[in-house]
Amino acid sequence: MPDQPQMIFVNLPVSDVEASQRFYEALGFIVNPKFSDDTAKCIVVSDTIYLMILNREKFASFAPRPVADTRATTSVLVCLSRNSREAVDEITRRAVNAGGIDNEKVQDYGFMYGRSFCDPDGNVFEVMWMDMSQAASAGAHAEAAAP
């Protein structure tokens, strides 16, 4: 039996599941209704990446420690790749238009470009594009320069 692709399910605490669903749908993601109910929604980012948005009570039932106040502290940075610089800017624009916050953090290294935004509950997303051919070259130059 061939290996199945690895999947990731990022669980996020949210204060309003329906409002969060609307936010993520505005980013272009869809909901998998098979794994969704009134307390949680399965947001499909790609064939292998899913966000599980859970109301705070349900999230707490899985968490081994107290649930962070994501509006006051950063609990995790979720980094998603995009296919172009323009796509990075577009998802950030959509996030802000849907009630998210642009963290005003632009990283531009030529071969790599990234932005950062928060969802309405303060969960942090880093979005990046990388030109893999230039990144490999940049990495080779860095290795050659190392002592």
JOCOR-V497944 format. One record per residue. RES is the residue in one letter. SS is DSSP state (~ for helix, > for strand, _ for the rest). PSI is psi in whole degrees, 0 to 359 (* if undefined). D_FIRST is the distance of its C-alpha to the first C-alpha in Angstrom with 1 decimal. Layout:
res->RES ss->SS psi->PSI d_first->D_FIRST
res->RES ss->SS psi->PSI d_first->D_FIRST
This chain:
res->M ss->_ psi->124 d_first->0.0
res->P ss->_ psi->152 d_first->3.8
res->D ss->_ psi->138 d_first->6.6
res->Q ss->_ psi->147 d_first->8.7
res->P ss->_ psi->144 d_first->12.3
res->Q ss->_ psi->140 d_first->14.6
res->M ss->_ psi->156 d_first->17.3
res->I ss->> psi->135 d_first->20.8
res->F ss->> psi->107 d_first->23.2
res->V ss->> psi->117 d_first->26.8
res->N ss->> psi->128 d_first->29.1
res->L ss->> psi->132 d_first->32.7
res->P ss->> psi->136 d_first->35.8
res->V ss->> psi->154 d_first->38.0
res->S ss->_ psi->334 d_first->41.4
res->D ss->_ psi->103 d_first->41.0
res->V ss->~ psi->316 d_first->37.6
res->E ss->~ psi->317 d_first->39.0
res->A ss->~ psi->320 d_first->40.8
res->S ss->~ psi->321 d_first->37.7
res->Q ss->~ psi->314 d_first->35.7
res->R ss->~ psi->320 d_first->38.4
res->F ss->~ psi->309 d_first->38.4
res->Y ss->~ psi->328 d_first->34.7
res->E ss->~ psi->326 d_first->34.9
res->A ss->~ psi->337 d_first->37.9
res->L ss->_ psi->353 d_first->35.6
res->G ss->_ psi->4 d_first->33.5
res->F ss->_ psi->161 d_first->30.6
res->I ss->> psi->164 d_first->29.7
res->V ss->> psi->134 d_first->29.2
res->N ss->> psi->106 d_first->26.3
res->P ss->~ psi->339 d_first->28.4
res->K ss->~ psi->331 d_first->25.6
res->F ss->~ psi->35 d_first->25.7
res->S ss->_ psi->149 d_first->29.5
res->D ss->_ psi->197 d_first->32.7
res->D ss->_ psi->340 d_first->36.2
res->T ss->_ psi->349 d_first->35.4
res->A ss->> psi->149 d_first->32.3
res->K ss->> psi->139 d_first->30.7
res->C ss->> psi->111 d_first->27.3
res->I ss->> psi->122 d_first->28.2
res->V ss->> psi->114 d_first->25.5
res->V ss->_ psi->318 d_first->26.2
res->S ss->_ psi->186 d_first->23.2
res->D ss->_ psi->341 d_first->19.6
res->T ss->_ psi->359 d_first->18.8
res->I ss->> psi->128 d_first->22.3
res->Y ss->> psi->143 d_first->24.1
res->L ss->> psi->128 d_first->27.5
res->M ss->> psi->106 d_first->28.3
res->I ss->> psi->120 d_first->32.1
res->L ss->> psi->139 d_first->33.5
res->N ss->> psi->158 d_first->37.1
res->R ss->~ psi->325 d_first->38.6
res->E ss->~ psi->316 d_first->38.8
res->K ss->~ psi->318 d_first->35.2
res->F ss->~ psi->316 d_first->34.2
res->A ss->~ psi->330 d_first->36.5
res->S ss->~ psi->340 d_first->34.9
res->F ss->~ psi->335 d_first->31.7
res->A ss->_ psi->136 d_first->33.5
res->P ss->_ psi->348 d_first->34.6
res->R ss->_ psi->172 d_first->37.7
res->P ss->_ psi->148 d_first->40.2
res->V ss->_ psi->131 d_first->39.1
res->A ss->_ psi->148 d_first->40.5
res->D ss->_ psi->97 d_first->43.0
res->T ss->_ psi->351 d_first->41.2
res->R ss->_ psi->341 d_first->44.4
res->A ss->_ psi->334 d_first->46.1
res->T ss->_ psi->160 d_first->43.4
res->T ss->_ psi->123 d_first->40.2
res->S ss->_ psi->332 d_first->37.2
res->V ss->_ psi->151 d_first->34.5
res->L ss->> psi->117 d_first->34.3
res->V ss->> psi->119 d_first->31.4
res->C ss->> psi->125 d_first->31.0
res->L ss->> psi->138 d_first->29.6
res->S ss->> psi->153 d_first->29.6
res->R ss->_ psi->168 d_first->31.2
res->N ss->_ psi->353 d_first->31.4
res->S ss->_ psi->165 d_first->35.2
res->R ss->~ psi->316 d_first->38.3
res->E ss->~ psi->323 d_first->39.4
res->A ss->~ psi->326 d_first->36.3
res->V ss->~ psi->312 d_first->36.9
res->D ss->~ psi->321 d_first->40.5
res->E ss->~ psi->313 d_first->39.6
res->I ss->~ psi->328 d_first->37.3
res->T ss->~ psi->318 d_first->39.9
res->R ss->~ psi->315 d_first->42.6
res->R ss->~ psi->318 d_first->40.7
res->A ss->~ psi->314 d_first->40.2
res->V ss->~ psi->316 d_first->43.9
res->N ss->~ psi->335 d_first->44.9
res->A ss->_ psi->6 d_first->42.7
res->G ss->_ psi->3 d_first->44.5
res->G ss->_ psi->180 d_first->42.6
res->I ss->> psi->127 d_first->44.4
res->D ss->> psi->122 d_first->44.3
res->N ss->_ psi->4 d_first->44.4
res->E ss->_ psi->36 d_first->46.4
res->K ss->_ psi->94 d_first->44.2
res->V ss->_ psi->130 d_first->43.5
res->Q ss->> psi->118 d_first->41.9
res->D ss->> psi->107 d_first->42.5
res->Y ss->_ psi->19 d_first->41.7
res->G ss->_ psi->290 d_first->41.7
res->F ss->_ psi->347 d_first->38.1
res->M ss->> psi->138 d_first->37.0
res->Y ss->> psi->134 d_first->38.5
res->G ss->> psi->157 d_first->38.0
res->R ss->> psi->174 d_first->39.7
res->S ss->> psi->138 d_first->39.5
res->F ss->> psi->162 d_first->40.1
res->C ss->> psi->145 d_first->40.1
res->D ss->_ psi->175 d_first->39.2
res->P ss->_ psi->340 d_first->42.0
res->D ss->_ psi->2 d_first->41.1
res->G ss->_ psi->2 d_first->41.2
res->N ss->_ psi->132 d_first->37.5
res->V ss->> psi->132 d_first->37.3
res->F ss->> psi->127 d_first->35.2
res->E ss->> psi->131 d_first->35.3
res->V ss->> psi->130 d_first->34.4
res->M ss->> psi->154 d_first->34.1
res->W ss->> psi->143 d_first->33.7
res->M ss->> psi->133 d_first->33.2
res->D ss->_ psi->102 d_first->33.9
res->M ss->~ psi->326 d_first->31.1
res->S ss->~ psi->319 d_first->33.1
res->Q ss->~ psi->326 d_first->36.2
res->A ss->~ psi->319 d_first->34.3
res->A ss->~ psi->320 d_first->33.0
res->S ss->~ psi->317 d_first->36.5
res->A ss->~ psi->320 d_first->38.0
res->G ss->~ psi->321 d_first->35.8
res->A ss->~ psi->320 d_first->36.7
res->H ss->~ psi->321 d_first->40.4
res->A ss->~ psi->320 d_first->40.1
res->E ss->~ psi->321 d_first->38.6
res->A ss->~ psi->328 d_first->41.3
res->A ss->~ psi->343 d_first->44.0
res->A ss->_ psi->145 d_first->42.8
res->P ss->_ psi->* d_first->44.9
